[in-house]
């Protein structure tokens, strides 16, 4: 199963970590996309480290990032700086989507 995490808030850190680790440990793929205030999670090493778990991909909306002062050089390696296209892919490719 593929689980999409659409992250629009800069809260719920423990829940994001728990959901992602649990899904990965059970063999599920996770598509993690940050936009709006959720972009702020891209500066949290504990959240960014989730991208290294088996089956996890991580991306963010570069427009939301720019609006919140997150520059291209601040985006961690391994996190795709994209657009709402990544959001569309998340919704298309996920069996279940969790909106946070």
N, C-alpha and C positions, 0 to 999 in steps of 0.2 A: 504494500500500500504506500502511496505517496501522500504526505501530509504537507499542506501549504500553510505557512505562518505569515500572515499579512500584518506587519507591525507598524501601527500608526501612532503609538503613544510611547513616551519615554519612561513609562512605569512598568510594573509587572516583570521585573528582571528575574526574580526567582522562578516564576512560572515559565518564562521563556526558556530558561536553562533546564528546568525540570522536564518540560515537554519535549524539548529537542533531544536531551540525553536519553530519556526513556524511549522515545520513538526509534532513535538510532540503535540503541541496545537491543530492541526487539526486531531489528532488521528492516525497519521502514525507512524510506527516503524522506528527506525533509527539504522543502524549498522555502527558504527564509528570505523575505523581502521587506526592507525598511523604507518607509516614506513618511512624510509629514514629521511630527515630533519624534517618531520612531527612529529617525536618522541619528539621534543622539546616542543610541545604543552602539553605533558604529565606532564610537570612541571608547567603549568599555572593553578592556582586554578579555574579561570573562565571557562576554557575549561573542566577541569576534573569534575566540578560541573554538566556539561550536562548529565553525566551518571546517575544522580539521577532523571532526567525527565522521565515521563511515556513513556515506549516503547523504551528507548535508551539503547543500549549495547555498551561498549567501550573496545577495545583491541588494542594491539600494537605488533609489531615485536620485539622480544627480541634480535635478532641478530643486527638489526638497532640500538636498544637502547645501546647495548654494544659498538658498534662502535662509538657512540656519547657520551660515558661516563655516560650514565644513567644506574646505577646499579640496581640490583633487589630490594634493600631496598628503592630506590628512586621512584619505581613504586607505584602510589597511590592505596589504597585499593579499590576494585571494578573495577579496570582496569585489564583485563586479559593480562598477558604477554604470548604471544604465538608465532606463526610462520606464515609462508605464508599460512598455513592451514586456519587461520582466514580470510585471504584475499580471499582465494578460496570460503569459506563459504559465505562471503559478496557478492561475484559475483554470486554465485548460488542462494542465498536466496533473493536477492534484485530485486524488480521490475524495479528500476532505480538506476544507479550508477553515482555519481558525483565525478569526479577525480579532486582533488585540490592539 
